């Protein structure tokens, strides 16, 4: 039988995954503003940016894992700091 620590550890893993997804979504807001996108934000901005930067099909970009997306964007994300309001939401 599993103990409480086992479940706490598993829950933390899911939280980290969710936080990474959320930070990528917030980075998409940054990309949308920087690139001047008028109707895109969040993950849609991330997908749109990668489609145009690398000339990949949308279906290819949308099938990528969060880890792969973060890897491809690692240079773009270097030095980027999540906005205070988003960081506070993420901390809760």
C-alpha positions in Angstrom: 0.0 0.0 0.0 1.2 3.5 -0.8 1.9 6.0 1.9 1.2 9.7 2.1 4.7 10.6 1.1 4.4 8.6 -2.1 1.3 10.6 -3.1 2.9 13.9 -2.1 5.9 13.1 -4.3 3.6 12.2 -7.3 1.5 15.3 -6.8 4.7 17.4 -6.8 5.7 15.9 -10.1 2.4 16.8 -11.7 2.6 20.3 -10.2 6.1 20.8 -11.8 4.8 19.6 -15.1 1.8 22.0 -14.9 4.0 24.9 -13.8 6.3 24.3 -16.8 3.3 24.3 -19.2 1.9 27.5 -17.6 5.3 29.3 -17.9 5.4 28.4 -21.6 1.9 29.7 -22.0 3.0 33.0 -20.3 6.1 33.1 -22.5 3.7 32.9 -25.5 2.1 36.1 -24.3 5.5 37.7 -24.3 6.2 36.4 -27.8 2.8 37.8 -29.0 3.6 41.2 -27.7 7.1 41.2 -29.0 6.1 40.0 -32.4 3.1 42.2 -32.7 0.5 39.4 -33.0 -3.0 40.9 -33.0 -5.2 37.9 -32.2 -2.8 35.3 -30.7 -1.5 34.8 -27.2 -0.4 32.0 -25.0 0.3 28.6 -26.6 -1.2 29.7 -29.9 1.4 32.4 -30.1 4.1 29.9 -29.3 2.9 27.6 -32.1 2.5 30.4 -34.6 6.0 31.7 -33.8 7.6 28.3 -34.4 5.7 27.7 -37.6 7.0 30.9 -39.0 10.5 30.8 -37.6 11.3 27.2 -38.7 8.7 26.7 -41.5 7.3 23.7 -39.7 3.8 22.5 -40.3 1.3 23.5 -37.5 0.5 19.8 -37.0 4.2 19.1 -36.3 4.5 22.0 -33.8 1.3 21.1 -32.0 2.4 17.5 -31.6 5.6 18.5 -29.8 5.8 17.9 -26.0 6.2 20.8 -23.6 9.7 19.6 -23.0 10.5 19.7 -26.8 8.9 23.1 -27.2 10.9 24.5 -24.2 14.1 23.0 -25.7 13.5 24.6 -29.1 12.7 27.9 -27.4 15.5 27.7 -24.9 17.6 30.4 -26.5 14.6 32.6 -26.9 13.6 32.1 -23.3 17.1 32.7 -21.9 17.0 35.7 -19.6 13.2 36.0 -19.8 11.5 36.5 -16.5 7.9 35.6 -15.9 5.8 38.7 -15.1 5.2 39.2 -11.4 1.4 38.7 -11.6 1.9 35.4 -13.4 4.6 34.3 -11.0 2.3 34.9 -8.1 -0.5 32.9 -9.7 2.0 30.1 -10.3 3.2 30.1 -6.7 -0.3 29.4 -5.4 
